Amino acid sequence: MKSRTLTRRALGVASLLAVTALFAVPANAQDKQPIVIGGTLGLTGAYAEPSTDYKAVYDLWLEKVNKKGGLMGRPVKMIIYNDESTPTVAQSLYNRLLDQDKVDLVLAPYTTFVGGAVVPIVRSHNKILFNGGFVGISIFNNAKGWIVGSYNYQEPDYSRGLFEMLKSIPAADRPKRVALFTAQNPFTIVVRAGVNGQGGVLAYAKDAGLEVVVDEQYPPTTTDFTGLVQKARNANADVVIAAGLPNDTLQIARTVQQQGYEPAVFCTCGSQVTTLKGWAALGDAAERGFGTTIAWPTQPFEGIAELGQIFKKRGYATLPTYAIGGTAILEVLEQAVNGAKTLDQDKLKEYIQKTTFKTVGGDFKYRENGTPEYSQILLQYQKGKNEVVWPKQFRTADPVLK
């Protein structure tokens, strides 16, 4: 009974927070049936901050695409419900989107935790899931191209750029000992160990000649990381890797600073935390932190510098990764629908597999499992802002190791 009450309450809240935006469109499209895009975001709850970034770029894209005449000359309507950062609520809402709202195209929610729960529902309706919200290599593999992503690196490769950068340092000068803190979450477990023998922090550390001296997993509800940080410090770890989600990673960073612990490397290798407002708010605790992202405004990708300026005007010190991912997946959706000239899901899937898409995250060419070919930017937070430190060809500053 409690579960049913929760679902009814959540759906009521979600309906109040639903967004059904239809911007002004040219006269020749006004008399045509709108194309409806639907999805959810955790606009309240644990994932509210990144979900707000997604919502912002969804609104920007929607206004822009309708000013251009919509998709296939038809206006575009977008329905985004609030899933409260909860998988069961998201499941109810995706059933509603598909069965009642009859959406034509489907957007994924934020995080693997929520997104993985809605995949079977979307697949049962024979819809492509346009996914700018989460990674999950096993989920993509099982979907066989019915999920199309905008993250050009999946969880086995989250730490890849960091270790590539460390391997470029002469062995004698390279850090030697790794402490790894991993949230007990399906996504971060793969960040730690890889999948089918491929990738993961443990394998990359071994390949780079680093010893993992602390390898601890913690419940996702953990708020006190003092014991874990002290364990890393006592083990003389000069590399600390936080394979967690935003809130816990921020708390780990605070704890490292509070303990006076200064490892040569502190990497937020489980989430793109250094691009969030919360990272800048850490003050001194944020300095020298490494993180990853899809692309950066200094790269020559159409629209990314403009996107960076838009978020700067919104009061952001940096361009959130989630804004890049959210924009890129809508650019893929737009180019696919207009290029294939159809909403037929099988034909769209076929078109996506054979097409290269121009996005703010770079040129996306898709593999059979629906993931873009690998690319990654490694950032380091230096003197109050993110700098690109890897790959070398895009570097805006040299990495600083202490």
Secondary structure, DSSP 8 states (H G I E B T S, - for coil): -HHHHHHHHHHHHHHHH-EEE-----HHHHTS--EEEEEEE-SSSTTHHHHHHHHHHHHHHHHHHHHTT-BTTB-EEEEEEE-TT-HHHHHHHHHHHHHTS--SEEE--SSHHHHHHHHHHHHHTT--EEESS---HHHHHHHTTSEEE--SS-GGGTTHHHHHHHHTS-GGGS--EEEEEEESSHHHHHHHH-BTTB--HHHHHHHTT-EEEEEEEE-TT----HHHHHHHHHTT-SEEEEES-HHHHHHHHHHHHHTT---SEEE--SS-GGGSHHHHTTGGGGTTEEEEES--TTS--TTHHHHHHHHHHTT-SS--HHHHHHHHHHHHHHHHHHHHT---HHHHHHHHHT-EEEETTEEEEB-TTS-B----EEEEEETTEEEEEESGGG-SS-----
